[in-house]
Amino acid sequence: KSSRMKRVEYSEEQWTRRDLFGFIRSTMRVASMYPWSLDKDGNAMNYLIRLLDVIYEMFNYFVCVHLAALYICTIYIYYGQGDLEFLVNCLIQTIIYIWSILMKLYFRRFRPQLLNEIISSINEKHQTRSAPGFTYVTSMGALRHSNLWIKSYVYCCFVGTIFWLVLPIVYRDGSLPLACWYPFDYTQPIVYELVFFLQAMGQIQVAASFASSSGFHMVLGILVSGQYDILYCSLKNVLATTYVKMRATLAELSVLNEAQSVADAEVNQFSYSQEMQTPLDKLTEQQESSNFRDFPNAFRDSFSRCLAQHRYIIATLNKWELFYNPIWIFKIGEVTFLMCLVAFVSTKSTTANSFMRMVSLGQYLLLVAYELFIICYFAEVVYQNSQRCGDALWRSPWHLHMRQVRSEYLFFLLNSRRQFQLTAGKIYNLNVDRFRGTITTAFSFLTLLQKMDARG
């Protein structure tokens, strides 16, 4: 008995509400894409934190802007010398730093209110557990997958970009991690260390801004899919929830459970949640607080909660689409050019230290492809989940109460037939086909660039 009580207490602890965006917000703060403090208190410590946050943000803008400007100057100065590999390498870094600057401005200055609305809405209104029924799921599965995916992605971004800092240290040739033109002699003592530090900070900012922009999209995809899992389980158990509210007898619950057991036998019903069984005696214990006696009122109350959660998910998806669709259209173009250029430089590298350079460029190429995969894959997951609401409802033993539930079922099925599709600028649908098409386009440009280089 004591062990069973411990399991119950642990499960209740899992269902408590918590911050779902802790790690990704920390990454955004490193990139100056999210403020370090949102407290409204007027004490001196908060003013000091805000002041330091503004100074840190200005410093990060300076680092990224001056590196982007130096690369633009480098391209202009060396354009006529015919070293296509060097120019393409400079163009890669220019695109990366310009994109980092735009992401900082977009998250921190252009759309901070909408960003905070999305985060606060999900933290405050997300369902932590499905409705009482023969089975249940919690939000812990989605939270666990979210933490696993975002941490691995962020670590990969930092390792891939900071790896460039290792090259000058390994070769000890007095070079810089990022080869670009400087209007002064950077090899002088102290000056070299200062320039190296600024480039190191620039690489950290690139890693943080890229990880934050697409990582937040990934976290949203997993958390929204977790809310769909909870909605599916509540819809499948809507009649069981109704019986609980009606204070049905154990015999009536057993009959309903047997009718629903066929649907429970199906595997892979949920994206990120693990379905757990609820013993019938536990369901009868939950009937004490119910005041419903007739089936229509109990069903209407149970079903209205599912409708409210469905409306909440759709509202969250609309905010998500509103926030991201203006930048993903440019992201598709940026990824296309970056994959093409990185692949070109990798095949052209012929210097003495080309192996390490190729490893660095290969990491860039993998990270760019990984980022595009994240954007398209989780948009595809959300699209697939938005199609399955009606399927979840049909898994309930509706035929036992067809006359009473017919109108509500038909109304929900008609409204759930509209799938939600995330887009890039309302032009391209984000899905696995877009991922494949972008890679195909990138390597088509690579072939063209190689032919141009051969003719030159």
Number of C-alpha atoms within 10 A of each C-alpha: 5 7 8 9 10 11 11 12 11 11 13 11 10 15 15 13 14 13 12 21 19 10 17 23 18 17 24 25 21 21 29 26 25 24 19 18 12 10 10 8 9 8 9 9 10 16 15 11 15 17 12 13 18 15 12 16 21 12 15 22 20 15 21 24 17 16 23 25 14 18 25 19 17 19 19 11 11 14 13 10 9 11 11 19 18 20 21 17 21 23 20 20 20 21 17 20 24 16 20 25 22 15 21 25 16 17 22 20 13 13 12 17 11 15 18 13 13 19 16 15 14 21 15 11 12 21 21 18 21 21 24 23 26 27 19 22 27 26 25 20 18 24 21 15 17 24 18 11 16 22 17 10 21 22 13 18 27 18 14 21 22 20 19 22 18 14 19 15 13 9 11 10 9 12 15 22 19 20 14 19 19 13 7 8 10 18 13 10 9 10 13 16 14 12 16 19 14 19 21 20 17 26 25 19 26 25 25 28 29 24 27 30 24 21 25 18 19 24 22 24 24 25 24 22 26 29 29 25 31 27 27 27 31 30 28 29 27 28 28 27 24 25 27 25 27 20 24 17 13 13 10 11 22 14 10 18 21 12 17 20 14 12 16 18 9 9 8 10 18 17 18 24 25 16 19 11 11 13 11 16 10 12 22 17 11 13 18 11 10 12 11 18 14 13 17 14 14 22 22 15 16 24 21 13 16 21 14 11 19 20 12 18 21 14 14 19 20 15 15 18 19 15 19 17 20 14 15 22 18 14 18 19 13 17 21 24 21 23 24 23 24 24 19 23 21 20 13 16 16 13 8 8 11 13 13 16 19 19 15 21 25 17 20 20 21 17 20 20 18 15 22 24 17 22 26 22 20 22 25 22 18 23 19 16 21 21 15 17 24 20 15 19 21 15 21 25 22 19 12 12 11 11 9 15 18 12 11 13 16 12 10 17 16 10 11 17 13 10 15 19 20 26 20 18 16 15 9 15 18 25 22 19 12 19 18 13 11 20 17 13 15 19 18 13 18 20 13 12 16 14 11 11 15 8 7 8
